[in-house]
Amino acid sequence: MMDMPQIFVAECTDPTEALAMSKAKEIGDELYKHYPDHLWVVQWGGKAFIVKNLSISSFYGFVLPDTFSATDLTKKAIEAGGELLERAGMKRGRWDGQFAQSLEGSDPRFFKSTIN
């Protein structure tokens, strides 16, 4: 079994940002636990978290507003992550190494199965 990669905060300018970075890490950790080996990326974008799965697309993902408790935030991330996998025709669970070939609801101008 592969260990989860270690992620650390490299730079922090204020306590609000530190808390957001901590929440982003927690979201990423939970997504990795539920959907192992997937290429999850979690960013803090002001008042929301932007989550993408790079095995699907670097353009498409989902947004989680920072209005939930920490527990609810991770639950919402797991639900939305599973839905994103299903829209891409991928199984919930461990990534099999195959990149998405389609994404339900995506615009063909922005989703190309060879260039995500």
Secondary structure, DSSP 8 states (H G I E B T S, - for coil): ------------SSHHHHHHHHHHHHHHHHHHHHSTT--EEEEE-SSEEEEEETTT-SS-EEEEETTS-HHHHHHHHHHHHHHHHHHTT--SSS--S---S--TT--TTT-BTTB-
